[in-house]
Amino acid sequence: MVNYVWLAMVLLGIVAAAANGHIEVVTTAALEGAQTAVKTSFSLIAIITFWLGVMKLAEAAGMVRALANLARPLTRFLFPGVPRDHPAIGAIVMNLAANMLGLGNAATPMGLLAMQELQKLNRGPKDTATPAMCTFLALNTSCITLIPTTIIGIRVIYGSTDPTAVVGTTIFATACATVVAVTADRILRRFYGQGG
């Protein structure tokens, strides 16, 4: 549905530009938009690469296992149906750590790995999500962000005088989202009688 909305907006913009005799504006805007997107992408590569490297070092140094052990009480509460030392727990912890650092792109591979591992525990129909998968999806989508690294990077790229001004509001907004997601997950599990 969203694709149709975007297509309609693009077509209406082209028609409006043509009707006003300024069709060249569409080409100029498309080229400038593409140039800006490429420039921003290349600038963000350094930030994402750095944090991916830090996460790889943390994984190699055993910090992932230590972090998983530290987060064990929380993961036991959120994912009661997942065995304590299952690989899914490590992937979930790494995904949430990347999201907490504001690295959504870096979190994606760990999120996919976590879902694959959770699917191995799925004893029901393979096309139906387990309660643990639903909980993980809710957390992944709403995860609290302590350092919005990508947003700070974009603000630096575009010359913000105070690129970290968004940190407080980001923490507050994402904390609220996480509380709502976990609360909704707990309520819906009880409503549908799903424990694991």
N, C-alpha and C positions, 0 to 999 in steps of 0.2 A: 504494500500500500504506500509506504514511504517513497518507494521508487517512482510511483505515479505522481506523487506530490512534487518531487524534485523535477521530474520531466515536465510537468505542467508549468512550474515556475520558470524553468529555462526557456520553454517555448513561448510563454507569455512575455518574457523579457525580450526575446528576439523580435517578436511581433510588435511590441511597443516601440522598440528602437527603430524598426523598419518604418512603422507608421509615422514616426516623428522625423524621418529622414536622417537618422544617425546610426545606421547599421554598422559603421566602422567602430563605434563604441564597443560593440559586442566582441569584435576581434581583438581590440586593444585590451579589454577587460580579461578575456580568456588568456591572452599571452602574459599579461602582468600577473594574473592569478597563478598560472603555471610556474612562472619564474619565482614568485614568492614561495610557492609550495616546495620547489626544489631547494631553494636557499635555506628554508626553515628545516627541511629534512636533513640536509647535510650538516647543519649546525647542531641538530639534536643527536646525530650519530655519535659524536664524541661523548656526550653525556650518558647516553644509553650504553655505549661500549664500556665506559669506565665502570658503571655500576654492575654491568654483567660480569666484568672481570673481577670485581670485588666479591660478587656472589659466588663465582667459580672458585676463587681462593678460599672463601668461607666453607664451601662444600668440600674442597680438598683437605682443608685443615681440620675437618671433623666438626666444624661449628654447626652444620645443619643438624647432625645427630644431637649435639648439645642443646641446640635451640628446640629441637623436637622434644627432648627430655624435659626441658624447662617449661615448654608449653603443654606437657602431657595432661595436667589437670583440666586445662581448657579444652583440649582436643577430646579427652574422655567424655566431657560434658556435651560437647557439640556433636561428636561422632561416636556414640555409644556402640554402634554396630561394627565399627572398624577395629580389627585386632591391634593391640598396643604397638607392636613393632612392624606393622605392615608398611610397605614402601609408600602407600598412599599418604600416610601421615607426614613423611618427610617432604613429599611434593606439595602437599597442602600448606605446610609451614613455609616453604620457600616461596610459594605463590603469594601468601599473605604478607611475607616480609618484603617482597618486591612491590606489592601494592602499597604497603605502609611507607615505602620510600618514593611513592609517586611514579613508579616505573611500570605502567600498565603494559607496555610492549614487552618488557623483560618478564613480566609475570605470566604472559600468555603460554609459553612453552611448558612452564611448570603446571599451569592450570590444565593443559591438555593431558600431561602425564598423570596428574592426580585423577582426572576423570577416567583415563584408561585403567588405572589401578583400581579405582572404585568399581568400574564395570566388571573387573575380575571377581569381585565379591558379590555381584548381582546374582541372586538365586532365582529371581523371578524372570519374567519375559525380558529379553535383551533390549527390546525397544521401549522399555519403561524405566524411568529414573528411580533409583532407590532413595529413601529418605536422606541418606548421607550425601548423595549427589545433589539433592535439592538444597540441603544445608550449605554445601560447598559453593553452589552457584549463587546463593543469596549472599554469602560472605564475600565471594570474589567480586560480585557486582557492587557491594556497598562498603567494602573494606575501609576502615579508618586510614587516613593518610596523614602521617606525622610530618613528613617532609615532601611537599609537592614538587619534586625535583624537575620534572618535565615542564611544569607550568613556570617555575622560577627560571628555567633555561630559556623558555620562549620570551618571558618578560625581559631577560637580559639581552637576548638577540634584538628585540625591538626597542632597546634603549630606555627601559623603565628606570626612573630615578630611585625607586624603592622596590626591587623585584621580590623581596621577601614579605611584602606587606600582606600577601594573601595567606600566609601560614596559619595565623590564628583562626581566620574564618574557615579555612579549609579543614583544619582539625575539628572545629565545632560542627560543621556541616556533615563531614564524613562520620564523626562519632554518632551523631543523631541517626544517620542512615544505617549504621551498623547495629545500633540498639534496636531500631525498628525492624531490621531484617531478622535478627536473632529472636526477638520477641514474636514476630509473625511466624517464624519457623517453629518455635516451641508450641505456640497455640495451635497451628495447623496440624502438627504431629499428634497432639492430644485429640483434636477434633476428628482426625481420620484414624486414630488409633495405631499410628506407626511409631515404633520405638527405635529401630535401627536406622 
